[in-house]
Amino acid sequence: MGKYVQTQRKGKSPVFKAHTRTRKGAVKLRSLDYAEKRGYIRGIVKEIMHDPGRGAPVAKVQFMNAYRYKRDNEIFLCTEGMYTGQHVYCGKKATLNVGNVLPLTAVPEGTIVCNVETIQGDRGAFARCSGTFAIVVTHDEDKGTTRLRLPSGGKKTVPSNVRAQIGIVAGGGRTDKPMLKAGRAYHKFAVKRNCWPKIRGVAKNPVEHPFGGGNHQHIGKPSTVAQDRPAGRKVGLIGARRTGRLRGVKKTAQDKD
């Protein structure tokens, strides 16, 4: 028996935990309340901040509490065009402006949205990465659902009462600039988690990885592996439905409809 492979250690060891000490907090929409369901509530962007480990900037938005004499600070995703001092409106009767949060029932087809909920009240689930957005394709009023085109090109059907932020997530074009040197990649991942550099299995010794060893760097066995193999052997293409090159024109989900 060799060593535990790295994927096994990731499940247990605290060495691989996310580095969260300097992060600003969870980026979420407001908790769904009466004001948002029936009308709207106004907030103000107090600050636009960098969140370590996140490609997109975040905005600290301050709302008056509806029930007590205090202010509530929420951390929203920054959309392109957002600025400090801007008023942000959340609710069914909010206007269709960049940065505002509306239920999809109040959003016309073809609108660009981000930070969309999957189910009502989960406070934002997808299209949250820098420069990404989802597009409202169609509303099905009979079923009460809305069809969205996701950043991946796939399509997703969600309930029409889920909320979304209007606009594109800020920080787009981040990946266009090349890293150029290893030091930049080191600092990029230092604030995320211990996942860099990645060493190939074939470059290791046989005790450290099932693909290791041999006089030439080769796998020496099929790279596909079943879902139910033991943890030390589950490396490579796990439970692969197909392997090999994708030949011909790529069919995306939008082509099928």
C-alpha positions as CSV (number, residue, x, y, z in Angstrom):
1,M,0.0,0.0,0.0
2,G,1.4,3.4,-1.0
3,K,0.6,6.8,0.4
4,Y,-2.8,8.4,0.4
5,V,-3.4,10.2,-2.9
6,Q,-3.9,14.0,-2.7
7,T,-7.6,13.8,-3.5
8,Q,-8.1,11.7,-0.4
9,R,-6.3,14.2,1.8
10,K,-8.4,17.0,0.6
11,G,-11.5,15.5,2.2
12,K,-10.0,15.4,5.7
13,S,-7.0,17.7,6.1
14,P,-7.4,21.3,7.3
15,V,-4.5,22.2,5.0
16,F,-6.9,22.4,2.0
17,K,-9.6,24.6,3.7
18,A,-10.6,27.8,2.0
19,H,-8.7,30.9,3.2
20,T,-11.6,33.1,4.5
21,R,-10.0,35.3,7.2
22,T,-9.8,38.4,5.0
23,R,-13.0,37.9,3.1
24,K,-15.8,40.5,3.3
25,G,-18.6,38.1,3.9
26,A,-21.3,36.1,2.1
27,V,-22.5,37.9,-1.1
28,K,-26.3,37.5,-1.0
29,L,-29.5,39.4,-1.9
30,R,-31.7,40.7,0.9
31,S,-33.7,38.3,2.9
32,L,-37.1,38.2,1.2
33,D,-39.7,40.2,3.2
34,Y,-43.0,41.9,2.8
35,A,-41.5,45.1,1.3
36,E,-40.0,43.2,-1.6
37,K,-43.0,41.0,-2.2
38,R,-45.5,43.9,-2.3
39,G,-43.6,47.0,-3.3
40,Y,-39.9,48.0,-3.1
41,I,-37.3,49.1,-0.6
42,R,-34.5,51.6,-1.3
43,G,-30.8,51.1,-0.3
44,I,-27.7,53.2,-0.9
45,V,-24.3,51.9,-2.1
46,K,-21.9,53.0,0.7
47,E,-18.7,51.4,-0.6
48,I,-17.4,49.3,-3.5
49,M,-14.8,46.8,-2.2
50,H,-12.4,44.2,-3.4
51,D,-13.2,40.7,-1.9
52,P,-9.9,38.6,-1.7
53,G,-10.2,35.4,-3.7
54,R,-13.1,36.7,-5.8
55,G,-12.7,38.1,-9.3
56,A,-15.7,40.5,-9.1
57,P,-15.9,43.6,-6.8
58,V,-18.6,43.6,-4.1
59,A,-20.8,46.5,-3.0
60,K,-21.8,47.3,0.6
61,V,-25.5,48.4,0.4
62,Q,-27.2,50.0,3.4
63,F,-31.0,49.7,3.9
64,M,-33.2,51.1,6.6
65,N,-34.7,48.3,8.7
66,A,-38.4,48.1,8.2
67,Y,-39.2,47.0,11.8
68,R,-36.6,48.6,14.1
69,Y,-34.7,51.8,14.3
70,K,-31.5,50.6,12.7
71,R,-29.7,50.2,9.4
72,D,-29.0,46.8,7.7
73,N,-25.8,46.3,5.7
74,E,-25.9,43.9,2.8
75,I,-23.1,42.7,0.5
76,F,-24.3,42.6,-3.1
77,L,-22.4,41.7,-6.3
78,C,-21.2,44.8,-8.1
79,T,-22.8,45.2,-11.5
80,E,-21.1,47.2,-14.3
81,G,-22.0,50.9,-13.9
82,M,-22.6,50.7,-10.1
83,Y,-21.1,53.6,-8.1
84,T,-20.9,54.8,-4.5
85,G,-23.9,56.9,-3.5
86,Q,-26.2,55.1,-6.0
87,H,-29.7,54.2,-4.9
88,V,-30.5,50.5,-5.3
89,Y,-34.1,49.4,-5.3
90,C,-35.3,45.9,-4.4
91,G,-38.8,44.6,-4.9
92,K,-41.6,43.8,-7.3
93,K,-42.3,47.4,-8.1
94,A,-38.6,48.5,-8.5
95,T,-37.6,50.1,-11.8
96,L,-35.6,48.1,-14.4
97,N,-32.2,49.8,-13.8
98,V,-28.7,48.4,-13.4
99,G,-28.1,47.1,-9.9
100,N,-31.8,46.8,-8.9
101,V,-33.2,43.5,-7.7
102,L,-36.5,42.4,-9.2
103,P,-38.5,39.1,-9.4
104,L,-38.3,37.6,-12.9
105,T,-42.1,38.2,-13.4
106,A,-41.3,41.9,-13.6
107,V,-38.4,41.5,-16.0
108,P,-39.1,41.5,-19.8
109,E,-37.8,38.9,-22.2
110,G,-34.2,39.6,-23.4
111,T,-33.1,41.4,-20.2
112,I,-29.6,40.7,-19.0
113,V,-29.6,39.6,-15.3
114,C,-27.1,38.2,-12.8
115,N,-27.0,36.7,-9.3
116,V,-30.2,34.7,-10.0
117,E,-32.0,32.6,-7.4
118,T,-32.7,28.9,-8.1
119,I,-35.7,28.8,-5.7
120,Q,-37.5,31.8,-4.2
121,G,-35.6,33.2,-1.2
122,D,-32.2,31.4,-1.6
123,R,-30.6,34.9,-2.1
124,G,-28.7,34.2,-5.3
125,A,-27.2,31.1,-6.8
126,F,-25.9,31.4,-10.4
127,A,-24.4,33.9,-12.9
128,R,-22.2,35.4,-10.1
129,C,-18.7,35.3,-11.5
130,S,-17.0,38.4,-12.8
131,G,-18.2,39.4,-16.3
132,T,-21.0,36.9,-16.4
133,F,-24.8,37.3,-17.0
134,A,-27.9,35.3,-17.8
135,I,-30.5,36.3,-20.4
136,V,-34.2,36.0,-19.8
137,V,-35.4,33.9,-22.9
138,T,-39.1,33.3,-22.3
139,H,-41.8,33.4,-19.7
140,D,-44.3,30.6,-19.4
141,E,-47.3,32.2,-17.6
142,D,-49.4,29.1,-17.5
143,K,-46.7,27.1,-15.6
144,G,-45.3,30.1,-13.8
145,T,-41.7,29.4,-15.0
146,T,-39.0,31.4,-16.8
147,R,-36.4,30.1,-19.2
148,L,-32.9,31.5,-18.8
149,R,-29.8,31.2,-20.9
150,L,-26.8,30.7,-18.6
151,P,-23.2,31.9,-19.0
152,S,-22.3,28.3,-20.0
153,G,-24.7,28.5,-23.0
154,G,-27.0,26.0,-21.5
155,K,-30.6,26.8,-20.7
156,K,-32.4,26.5,-17.3
157,T,-36.0,26.7,-16.2
158,V,-36.7,28.5,-12.9
159,P,-39.8,29.6,-11.1
160,S,-40.9,33.1,-12.3
161,N,-41.0,34.5,-8.7
162,V,-37.3,34.1,-8.1
163,R,-35.3,37.3,-7.9
164,A,-32.3,38.5,-10.0
165,Q,-30.1,41.5,-10.1
166,I,-30.2,43.6,-13.3
167,G,-27.0,43.9,-15.3
168,I,-23.6,42.2,-15.9
169,V,-21.3,41.3,-13.0
170,A,-18.4,43.8,-12.9
171,G,-14.8,42.7,-13.3
172,G,-15.3,41.3,-16.8
173,G,-12.3,40.6,-19.0
174,R,-10.2,39.4,-16.0
175,T,-9.0,36.3,-17.8
176,D,-7.9,38.2,-21.0
177,K,-4.6,39.3,-19.4
178,P,-2.1,36.5,-19.2
179,M,-0.5,35.5,-15.9
180,L,3.1,35.8,-17.4
181,K,4.8,34.4,-14.4
182,A,4.4,31.8,-11.7
183,G,4.5,34.4,-8.9
184,R,1.2,35.9,-10.0
185,A,-0.5,32.5,-10.0
186,Y,1.0,31.9,-6.6
187,H,-0.6,35.0,-5.1
188,K,-3.9,34.4,-7.0
189,F,-4.4,31.0,-5.4
190,A,-2.9,32.0,-2.0
191,V,-6.1,33.9,-1.1
192,K,-8.3,31.2,-2.4
193,R,-7.2,27.8,-1.1
194,N,-4.3,25.4,-1.4
195,C,-4.8,24.1,-4.9
196,W,-1.7,25.3,-6.8
197,P,0.6,24.1,-8.3
198,K,-1.1,21.0,-9.6
199,I,1.2,18.1,-10.2
200,R,0.3,15.6,-12.9
201,G,-0.2,12.0,-11.7
202,V,2.2,10.6,-14.3
203,A,4.9,12.8,-12.9
204,K,4.7,11.2,-9.4
205,N,6.0,8.0,-7.9
206,P,3.9,4.8,-7.8
207,V,3.4,5.2,-4.0
208,E,1.8,8.6,-4.5
209,H,-0.5,8.1,-7.4
210,P,-2.0,5.2,-9.4
211,F,-0.6,6.7,-12.6
212,G,2.9,7.2,-11.2
213,G,6.2,5.5,-12.1
214,G,7.5,3.8,-15.2
215,N,10.5,4.6,-17.4
216,H,8.5,7.0,-19.5
217,Q,5.7,9.3,-18.2
218,H,2.7,7.2,-19.3
219,I,-0.5,6.2,-17.5
220,G,-0.1,2.5,-18.4
221,K,-3.8,1.6,-17.7
222,P,-7.1,3.0,-18.8
223,S,-7.7,6.5,-17.5
224,T,-11.4,5.8,-17.0
225,V,-12.4,4.6,-13.6
226,A,-15.8,3.4,-12.1
227,Q,-17.8,5.5,-9.7
228,D,-17.6,2.8,-7.0
229,R,-13.8,2.3,-7.0
230,P,-12.0,2.8,-3.6
231,A,-10.9,6.3,-2.9
232,G,-7.2,5.7,-3.5
233,R,-7.9,4.5,-7.1
234,K,-10.6,7.1,-8.0
235,V,-8.3,9.2,-10.2
236,G,-8.6,10.1,-13.9
237,L,-11.9,10.2,-15.8
238,I,-14.4,9.1,-13.1
239,G,-17.6,7.5,-14.3
240,A,-17.0,8.8,-17.8
241,R,-19.9,8.5,-20.2
242,R,-17.6,9.1,-23.2
243,T,-13.9,9.9,-23.8
244,G,-11.8,11.2,-26.7
245,R,-11.9,14.3,-28.9
246,L,-15.2,16.1,-29.6
247,R,-15.5,15.9,-33.4
248,G,-17.6,18.1,-35.5
249,V,-19.7,21.1,-34.6
250,K,-20.4,21.5,-30.9
251,K,-24.1,21.3,-30.1
252,T,-25.1,23.6,-27.3
253,A,-28.4,23.6,-25.4
254,Q,-29.5,26.7,-27.3
255,D,-29.3,24.9,-30.6
256,K,-31.9,22.3,-29.5
257,D,-34.7,24.8,-28.9
